[in-house]
């Protein structure tokens, strides 16, 4: 498990922008099922999370349509929450970072590490905006 002093600044990059820090398996389930649309970020200490995933997710929110709910868990720190979220991501293998969009409790869009690593924040944002425009319109 990563030390809190290393993880907190990385968590804050998302929580300061409106993401809920999900701290229990029950809250994972509630944040998927209780909202029409939910975006979950599996945050990570890796370089691609810092250079592409977190900045890309933040940029993606500059869109006319965004998910109703924004949530995050941190791999290697929020152990039980991350484990629970990964149950909802089947058939995708565990990946961190990862970004998942849910609609009506169902996974509708997924970015795994290999979709993030080596891609710019702008490319990640555009990918997510397209998904929002498709799945988050009421």
Wavefront OBJ file of the C-alpha trace (Angstrom):
o trace
v 0.000 0.000 0.000
v 1.279 3.437 -0.910
v 1.938 5.962 1.877
v -0.788 8.557 2.426
v 1.611 11.496 1.962
v 2.409 10.307 -1.578
v -1.181 9.516 -2.559
v -3.055 12.549 -1.189
v -1.682 15.159 -3.632
v -2.601 12.863 -6.536
v -6.077 12.286 -5.108
v -6.500 16.034 -4.687
v -5.942 16.617 -8.405
v -9.361 15.050 -8.924
v -11.222 15.722 -5.673
v -10.510 19.457 -5.934
v -12.298 19.336 -9.286
v -15.467 17.695 -8.016
v -14.629 13.989 -7.938
v -15.814 12.041 -4.893
v -13.104 10.052 -3.153
v -14.756 6.652 -2.753
v -13.656 5.017 0.463
v -15.707 1.825 0.720
v -17.029 -0.989 -1.479
v -20.591 0.028 -0.586
v -19.945 3.561 -1.840
v -18.593 2.177 -5.114
v -21.819 0.306 -5.714
v -23.979 3.270 -4.677
v -22.064 5.672 -6.928
v -22.653 3.403 -9.913
v -26.276 2.457 -9.297
v -27.672 5.696 -7.840
v -26.842 7.934 -10.802
v -27.969 8.002 -14.426
v -24.316 8.436 -15.496
v -21.113 8.026 -13.496
v -17.481 8.478 -14.425
v -14.996 6.492 -12.340
v -11.259 7.057 -12.437
v -8.921 4.418 -11.066
v -6.127 6.759 -10.071
v -2.506 5.666 -9.848
v 1.010 6.816 -8.947
v 2.348 5.981 -12.411
v 3.646 8.549 -14.860
v 0.851 8.052 -17.400
v -1.678 8.821 -14.704
v 0.114 12.099 -13.961
v 0.789 13.109 -17.561
v -2.339 11.869 -19.344
v -5.107 10.319 -17.242
v -5.746 12.942 -14.570
v -5.186 15.967 -16.844
v -7.240 14.321 -19.603
v -10.156 13.610 -17.312
v -10.110 17.191 -16.023
v -9.991 18.561 -19.598
v -12.878 16.298 -20.605
v -15.141 18.123 -18.176
v -14.946 21.189 -20.417
v -17.801 19.802 -22.459
v -21.437 20.749 -22.795
v -22.499 17.316 -21.544
v -20.720 15.521 -18.691
v -21.593 12.617 -16.377
v -23.871 13.428 -13.437
v -21.515 11.742 -10.992
v -17.717 11.926 -10.799
v -15.896 9.439 -8.578
v -12.423 8.047 -8.020
v -10.579 5.250 -6.244
v -6.826 4.963 -5.912
v -5.136 1.694 -6.906
v -2.660 0.482 -4.307
v -4.259 2.642 -1.612
v -8.061 2.256 -1.656
v -7.679 -1.509 -1.809
v -11.241 -2.672 -1.094
v -12.905 0.110 -3.106
v -10.696 -0.595 -6.115
v -11.389 -4.314 -5.839
v -15.144 -3.676 -5.763
v -15.009 -1.297 -8.738
v -13.083 -3.865 -10.765
v -15.996 -6.289 -10.302
v -18.094 -3.850 -12.353
v -15.404 -3.657 -15.061
v -15.508 -7.296 -16.142
v -14.536 -8.474 -18.779
v -11.692 -5.935 -18.656
v -8.634 -7.080 -16.681
v -7.373 -4.969 -13.761
v -5.759 -1.807 -15.061
v -4.474 1.348 -13.460
v -4.941 3.977 -14.363
v -8.313 3.344 -15.936
v -11.388 5.428 -16.700
v -14.887 3.937 -16.799
v -18.191 5.484 -17.778
v -21.410 3.930 -16.495
v -24.956 4.599 -17.646
v -27.907 3.226 -15.689
v -25.482 1.043 -13.709
v -23.917 -0.536 -16.801
v -20.382 -0.054 -18.095
v -20.640 1.712 -21.464
v -17.127 3.073 -22.100
v -13.716 2.038 -20.811
v -10.186 3.358 -21.154
v -7.570 0.918 -19.938
v -3.940 1.740 -19.261
v -2.952 0.871 -22.835
v -5.489 3.467 -24.068
v -3.894 6.071 -21.751
v -0.159 5.357 -21.758
v 1.586 7.162 -24.600
v -1.450 9.328 -25.388
v -1.800 13.023 -24.643
v -4.192 14.491 -22.116
v -5.948 16.164 -25.037
v -6.478 12.822 -26.797
v -7.867 11.287 -23.588
v -10.182 14.289 -23.159
v -11.479 14.037 -26.730
v -12.132 10.315 -26.344
v -14.110 10.952 -23.166
v -16.033 13.898 -24.631
v -17.213 11.670 -27.467
v -18.419 9.114 -24.925
v -20.190 11.817 -22.887
v -21.900 13.112 -26.013
v -23.118 9.617 -26.802
v -24.092 8.335 -23.353
v -24.730 11.342 -21.104
v -27.371 13.127 -23.155
v -30.731 12.954 -21.428
l 1 2 3 4 5 6 7 8 9 10 11 12 13 14 15 16 17 18 19 20 21 22 23 24 25 26 27 28 29 30 31 32 33 34 35 36 37 38 39 40 41 42 43 44 45 46 47 48 49 50 51 52 53 54 55 56 57 58 59 60 61 62 63 64 65 66 67 68 69 70 71 72 73 74 75 76 77 78 79 80 81 82 83 84 85 86 87 88 89 90 91 92 93 94 95 96 97 98 99 100 101 102 103 104 105 106 107 108 109 110 111 112 113 114 115 116 117 118 119 120 121 122 123 124 125 126 127 128 129 130 131 132 133 134 135 136 137 138
